[in-house]
Amino acid sequence: MACVSEGDGKLQDVTTAFFRQLLSIAVLVFSVSTMLSVGLGHTVRHVFGPMRDARAVIRALLANFVLVPLLAFGLSKAMRLDSSYETGLMLFATAAGAPFLIPLTRAAGGNVALSASLTMLLLPLTVLYMPLVVPLVAPDARVSPAAIAVPLIMTMILPLVAGLMVRAWHSVWAERLRPWFGKLATVALLTLIVSTIVPNLGGLARVINDGAIFAPLLVILGAFVIGYALGREYRGGHVVLGLGAAQRNIAAALVVATQGLNDPVVVVIIVAASLLELALLFPIAWVLRRRGLRRARMVHA
């Protein structure tokens, strides 16, 4: 029996290692292919033009770097979360600017170029913001700005720039390549979901049993409401800012959790939050799309 148990343990370790490696590859492929697809499909003016609107930029920064972290902090205190859960929730809430916003916006029938612009605004600021804020919310964390910045630059910013350059130089090739990268991003997204769930089933069950799952759920929904409300002044901005505030940068949060902390519970709550985002935000995006189509029919009627 001991031999069988030892063999089962080794098999489980190998399986877990496999899915974690698969997850790393899926995150890389998804980020690069998504940002390339956006760059190939839009011009520099479309992506960076919205940043000239100072009021819209201020609202985006207020939602993502002030109100959402404050919401998470208030909920963690009100729910009296365990310190590890609280740390994970705060890392999740302070990380903004994720490539998932782009397929979410596409699913909602929103302005994809605007979502890329918001992502490009939030990404570099997250790199500067997290090293300043993380020591306040997680005093034991030790992570350098470079540990956050390098992966984000290599997998998100550079692919977007490359796509924009190809679009500017040869628009025909850009249109031919864009659908392929879009399909690759979809496959990578599905792989990412599976490889996230399988190795973390035990930890996710614990988060659910402890009731801690409600904290990220409320943060996601509350963040969407915050962004949606602040973006209502701008045509199409409420959809993008709502989804953008709710969609946190899981990659940045996991970099801090895995490289700056030695607490697997922190990683698990971030993983749980990432799965909740997928479960909640894609249905919300589809509802927004149906509402947009209904309004369009009413206008043309």
Secondary structure as GFF3:
##gff-version 3
##sequence-region A 1 301
A	DSSP	alpha_helix	2	41	.	.	.	ID=ss1
A	DSSP	alpha_helix	44	48	.	.	.	ID=ss2
A	DSSP	three_ten_helix	49	52	.	.	.	ID=ss3
A	DSSP	alpha_helix	54	62	.	.	.	ID=ss4
A	DSSP	pi_helix	63	67	.	.	.	ID=ss5
A	DSSP	alpha_helix	68	78	.	.	.	ID=ss6
A	DSSP	alpha_helix	83	94	.	.	.	ID=ss7
A	DSSP	alpha_helix	101	107	.	.	.	ID=ss8
A	DSSP	alpha_helix	112	137	.	.	.	ID=ss9
A	DSSP	alpha_helix	145	152	.	.	.	ID=ss10
A	DSSP	pi_helix	153	157	.	.	.	ID=ss11
A	DSSP	alpha_helix	158	169	.	.	.	ID=ss12
A	DSSP	alpha_helix	171	197	.	.	.	ID=ss13
A	DSSP	three_ten_helix	198	200	.	.	.	ID=ss14
A	DSSP	alpha_helix	201	209	.	.	.	ID=ss15
A	DSSP	alpha_helix	214	230	.	.	.	ID=ss16
A	DSSP	alpha_helix	237	246	.	.	.	ID=ss17
A	DSSP	alpha_helix	250	260	.	.	.	ID=ss18
A	DSSP	alpha_helix	264	300	.	.	.	ID=ss19
###
